[in-house]
Amino acid sequence: MTSISFFKKALRTLRHESQSRTPQRVNRWFKWLAPGLFVKRWLLLSAGGVLLTSLGVAIWVKLTPVFYLIEFMVDILELITTIIPSYVSGPVAIIFGIVLIFWGQTRTLGSITEVLKPGKDAELIDVLMAHRKLYRGPKIVVVGGGTGLSTLLRGLKVYSANITAIVTVADDGGSSGRLRREIGVLPPGDIRNCLAALADQEKLMTELFQYRFRAGDGLVGHSFGNLFLTAMSEITGDLERAIAASSEVLAVRGRVLPATLSDVCLWAELTDGRQIQGESNITAALGKIKKIGCIPENPPALPAALKAIKEADYIIIGPGSLYTSIIPNLLVPEIAKAIAARAVPRIYVCNIMTQVGETQGYTVSDHIRAIDEACGQKLFNAVLVHRRSPSALALIKYAQENSHPVFLDRDEVAALGRRVVLTNVMDEDEQTNLVRHNPERLARVLLRWYSRAETEKLELNHRLLKLPS
């Protein structure tokens, strides 16, 4: 009876000390048993190793010490059962064993968590489960450039870590243009924006990478991110390796790849007959674009970009400037051909407003035709269009710059063989009245449409299998 009272006292003490934390601890223990974490199998493997080692030692010494040990344990157990009945001593021993197991496991996992958990508020098991969810997400390829692409990536990284952003390298303005002319590197501006958007510490990385020097001979106007990627290119040998190395340093969730490693220069033929060269000059010309191309005419695609497209579960084109951010990627013939060959959900995210110098007066179908004509084939089977119009103040502000909401001409879009995904994904800044896609809402709508498209595909395949041959 003395042992039982001692045991009850110990249990009361343990319960009093951990009463407030017990539910959280139990919840954490059960989380470690969740499938897919690859923890249970290694614990069982370790236990099996201990048993096998013990068996080997017993065989090696011809079982003699084991025999005497077993005899000694039997004598001890018989002595205990003569003092305390077996129906009491048995459960007491089991409970003590379970308490010791859980205590040991809790302290072990607690020690590991203290070392590995990334933040004070994050439990290691929660981080592992989030990691598992993200890396089981669909393989998404996003094609584009500019602020539109980085906005989309900011939302998509919440749903999947298997993201590949294929980015244009035709930029020749600002800091990127200066580095391109003075050092001969490919323009890093759009790549910089995408890396910052996919970084785990996005806010800090964005502020750091977007920081522009305001003083210093030769530094004024340059962004830190552009200089960082340029230096990495010099160190690693090319832009692809520089991006890979930078992604490791910045803990980027996903990949950013240039469409090509060729030094591409855009050219455009305007309806008034002018021939314009250079990405920044095309927009500044303020004309209507009749035809667009690049020099060299057929730049080779980056092999890693082609591989990503061939393995993709989902391909998203845009949003971004039609002629200077999206189409330059598709002027790489292998990129366009690889996208057209895939039988996976493919969607184009149309811009909310027209852009001066590129798409003034364009409807949704005009955007689609421009892409089709530029690459000579149909690349996507659906188009996402924003439903609501911006506020009156925003409309006035944009109208002063000859920019208007992109009109949805549904019949024309249907004639081009595209489905329309109509939704509300716009954010409007109350101070500046600028409109942008909302990253979270846009990503949520795109993932929902992907799930629906995959379900329809499975149902269609199921029906086809049921048809008589």
N, C-alpha and C positions, 0 to 999 in steps of 0.2 A: 504493500500500500504506500510505503514511503516513496518508492520509485514512481508510482503513478502520480502522487501529489507533486513530486519534483517535475515530472513531465508536464503536468497541467500548468504549473507556475512558469515553466520555460515558454510554453505556448502563449500564455497570457502576456508575458514580457515581449515576445516577438510581435504579437498582434498589436500591442500598445505602441511599439516603436515604429511599426510600418503601416499603421491603419490607414493613413492618408495616402500612402503610395502603393498599397497593395493592388488596387484595380489597375493602375497604370502598369505595374510590373507584370501582372498576369496577362494583360493585353499585349505587352511587349513580348512575353514568352510565346504566346500563341502566334504572333506575327512571324516569329522566326520559323514557324512550321508551315508558312505559306508556300505553295508550290512555286518553283522557278527560281528560288534564291540560291539553290545548290549548297545548302547548309546541312540538311538532314542526312544526305548521302555521305558527306564527309565525316559527320559525327559517327554514323553507323560504321563507316569504314575504319575509323580510328578505334572504335570499340572492338570490331572484329580483329584488328591488328593486335590489340592487347590480349584478347583471348587466344589468338594463334601463337603469340610469343610465349604466353604462359604454358600452353600445351607443348610447345617445342622444348621449353626448359624442363617440363615434367618428364617428357620422353627421354631427354638427354641424360637426366639423373636417375633414370629407371624407376621413377615414381616413388622412390623411397621417402624423400622428405615430404612429398605431397601426401603420402599415406599417413605419416605420423601427424602431419598438420590437420588432416581431416579427422583423425582419431581424437586429437586434442580438442578440435572444435565441437565434435560430438559430445565429449565429456562435459565441456562448458555448457552446451545447450541443455544436456540432461540435468545438470546442476541447477540451471536457471528455472527449468520447468518444474523442478521439485519445490522450489521456493515460490515462484509465481506461476499460476496455471497457464497452459499454452494458449488458451483463448484470450488471455490478457497480454502475455509477453509477445506473442506473434504480431498482433496489430500494433503494439507499441514499437517493436523493432521496425516494422514496415513504415510507420509514420516517421520515425526518426530518420530512416534511410531516405525517404522522399524529401524531408526537410533539408537534409544535407546535400542531396543532389541539386535541388532548386537553389539553395543558398550558394553552392559552388558555381553553378551555371550563371546565376545572376551577377555574382562578383566578377566572373570571367568576362561576361559580355559587357558589364559596366566598365571594366578596365579597358577593353578594346574600344568601346564607344568614346571614352574620354580622350583617347589618342587620335582616333580617326574621324570623329564627327566634325563636319566643316564649320558648324556654328553652335553656339551655346543653346539655342532654342530648337535645334534639329536632332532628333534621335537617329542613331545609325540605321536602325531597321527601317525607319521612314524614308531615309535617303536611298537605301538599297531597293525598296519597293518602288519608289519613284523612278529610280534608274532602270529597273526592270520594265516598267510600263513604257518609258520613253523609248527604250531600245527595242521594244516589240512593236512600236508604231510603224505605220506604212512607210515605204521608201518613196519619198517625195522629191521630185526634181522641179525646181523653179527656174524659169528662164526670164531674164530681164536685166534691169540696171537702174541706177538713179535712186532717189529716195523712195519710190514706190516699192521696189524690191525689198529694201531693208525694212520698210514698214510691214510688209507681209511676213518676212522671216521672223520678226519680233513676236508675231502672234503664233506662227506655226511651231516654233520651238517648244511651246508648252505641250503640244500633242505628240511630237515625235522627235527623236534625235537622229533619225535616218533621213536627214535633209541634205540635198545637194543644190547649191545655188550656182547656176551657170551665168556668168556675168560678161557683159561686153567690155572690150578693151579699145574702143574707138574714141574715147574721150580725149580731147586735145585742148581743153580750156582750163583756166585757173591754175592751181598748184600742180595738178596732174599734167597739164600741158607743158608747163615750164620744166618739170622733171623729164618729161618725154623728149623735149627739144635739147635740153642741156646735158642730160646724162645718157639718154638713149634707152631708158627703161620703158616697159609698157605702163600705161597710165594706171595708177593704183587707187584712184578715188572711189569708184563704185565698189571695188573689192574691200577697201577700208570700211565703208559703211556697212557692208554685209557682215564682215568679221565682228564689228562692234555690236551689231544687232543680235548675233548668235552667241555672243560671249555670255557666260554665267553671270558675271558682274557687269551687266549691260550698262547701267547708268554711269558707273565710273569709267568704263572703257570708252563709251561714247564721248564723254567729256574730254578724256585724254586724247583719243584719236581725232576728234574734231577741233582740238585746240590749235589756233593759228597764231604764229609768232607775229608780234607787233613791232619788233625791233630786231636789229642785227643785220649786218651786211649780207645780203643774199638770202636771209631767212624770212624776211617780211612777206606775209601772205601764204607761206607754206604751212600746211597742217602737219602736226606731229605724226599722225597715222601714215600720211604719204611718205614722210622721211623714214619712218620705221620700216615700212614695206620696201622702200628703195634700198635701204641698207641691208635688209635681209636678202633681197635679190642679189646684191653684190656678194654677200657672204656665201649664199647657197648655190649660186650659179644661174638660176632662172626664177621666174615669178611663181611657177607651180611649187617648187620646193620652198620658196619663201613663204607662200601662203600656208603650206603644211606645217612648217616650223612655227609660224606665228600662231596658228590654230592651237598648237600644243601649249605655247606660252600663255595664251589668253583663255584656255579651257573652253574652246568653242564647241558648241553643241551642233554638229553637222559639218558640212564641208562647203568651201567656196572655191569654184574653179573658173578660170578664164575660158571663154569659148574657144580661143585659139591663142597660140603664142606668137603669131605673126604680127608684125607692125602694121596694123590696119588703118587705112585712111578712108573715111566716108566721102562720097560725092553725091550730089543731087542735081537733077535736072528740073528746073522750075517751069511752070506753064508759060511764063513770059519769055522763055528761051534761055535764061541765064544758067550757067553751069557753075555750081558752087562746090568747093572742096573744103573739107574739115568739118567735124561735128559741130563745133561752136559757131562756125560761119553759116551753116545751114539754117539754124534757128534764127540767127541775127539777120538773115536776108529778108525775113518777113514776107516770103512769097508762098505760093501754093506748089507743093511738091508733086511733080509728075512721075518721076522715076528716081530710084535710089540704088546705089551700088557701093562697092568698095574696091580699093586698090591695096594689095593684089586681088584679082577678080575672084578666085576660088581659094581662100585661105584654108589650110588643113586644120581640122578640128583637134582639140586636145584629146588624146585617147581615153584619159580618165573620164572626161565629160561624156563621151560616147558610151563608155561602159556603164556609167550611172544611168543614162537614158534607157539602155537595154535592160537594166535590172529594176527599173522604176515600177512602182505600183500605181503611181499617180503623177501626172505632169501638169504643171500650172504655168501659164504664160502671162507675164505682166503682174501687177500694173506698172506703168511707167510711160515715159515719152515714147510715142509710137515709132517715130523714125530714127531717134537717136539713142534709145535705150533697149527697145525690144527687137526691132527688125535687124540691127547690126549682128545680133547673135544668129539670126536665121539666114544671114547672107553667107554663113559658113555652110556649104552645101551638105556636108556630112551630118551636121546638127539637125537641119531641117528634115533630111531623109530618115534619120534615126527616130525622130519624134513621130513622123507620119507613119512609120512602120509598126508602131506599138499599138496593141489592141487593149489599152488600159484607159481609164477615165482621163480625158484631157480637156482642160478648160482654159478659156482666156478671160482674164479680169480686165474689163473695159474701164477706162478712166472716167471719172465723174464729170470733169470739165474739159472743154476743148483747150488746145494749147496754141498760143500765138506763134506763128512761124512754122507750125507743123500741121495742126489739125483744125484750124478755124473753119467752122461751118460743117464739120464732120458729124455724121450720125453713127450709130453703133455699127450698121452694116458697112459704112465707109471704112471704119477701122478694120473690120474683118476682111474686106476686099484688099485693103492695102497689104495686109499680112499674106494673104493668099497669092497676090500678084508678085510680091517680093521674093517668095520662095518657090512659087510655081506648083504648090500642092496644098491640100487641106490638112492642117496640123491639129485641129481641135474640133470637138463635137458639141461643145457648149460654151456659152458666154455668160459671165456674171455681170449684171447691170444693176446699178443703184436705183432704188425706186423713187425716193423722195427728192424734191427739189430743195436746194439751199435756201436760207432765209433771204428776205428782200434786200437786207443790207449787203449780204454776200453777193447776190446777183448784181447789184449796182456796182460794187467794187470790181467784180470780174468783167462786167460789161464795159467799164471804162478802159479796160485793157483788151477789149475785143475778144473776150472769152465767155463762153456760155455753157450751160449743161449739155452733155451729150444726149441727143434725142434718140429714143428707142423707136426705130421703125420696124416694128415686130414682123410685119409681112415680108419685108426685104430680108430680114435675118432668117426667117423660116425658109425663104426661097434659096438661101445659101446653105440650107441643110443643118442649121445650128439650133440647139435648144437654148432657151433663155432661162437663166436663173435670176429671178427678180427678188431683190432683198434690200434691207436697210443696213448699210455698213459705213455710213459717213460720220465723221467728226467735224464739227465747225468750231473754230477758235472764236470765242466771244469778243476778244480784244481786236484781233486782226481780221476776223471774218474770212480767214483762209479755210478751205475745206480739204480734208484728207480722208483716206480710208482708215477706219478704226482697226488696229491690228488684231485685237481679241475677237471682235465680231466677225471680221473678214475671215480669219482662220477657222472660227467655229462653223460658219456657213459653208466654207469650202470642204471641211472634214465631214460635215453632215451630208453634203451632196455626194462626196466620194463614197460614203457608206451606203447611200441610197443607190448609187450607180452600181456598186459591187453586188448589192442584193438583187437588183434587176438582172444583172448579168448571170448570177447563179440560178435565178428562177428561169431565165430563158434557156440556159444549158440543161436544166432539169426537164423542161418541157420538150426540148429537142431529143433528149435521151428516151423519152416516153413514146415519141412518134414511131409508128411501125415502119420497118425498113422496106 
